[in-house]
Amino acid sequence: DDHHYFGHKLRHTEDRNLPPIVAGSAVFFSRATVKGAAAIFREFKYEEQNMSVRKCMDAHTSSEETLTALCLKQHLGIDAAHAL
């Protein structure tokens, strides 16, 4: 039950405060990571005006990969791993 988040790893921005993401059709999570992410996402509060992916919270954005990577890093200490 180790945490794993892997696939095609991208450094999608020059902002080094944002973690790298796994993008594309091959994104993989271990069971422990899915359980951990579900616990994080369950605690989200609805933020009608949030358009940012600078912190782990509910956001109206098309950058769900960035938001997921940020939440996994902040709450579980997981970085994206390149595996493809």
Secondary structure, DSSP 8 states (H G I E B T S, - for coil): ----EEEEEE---S-TTS--EEEEEEEEE-HHHHHHHHHHHHT----TT----SSSS----S-HHHHHHHHIIIII----EE--
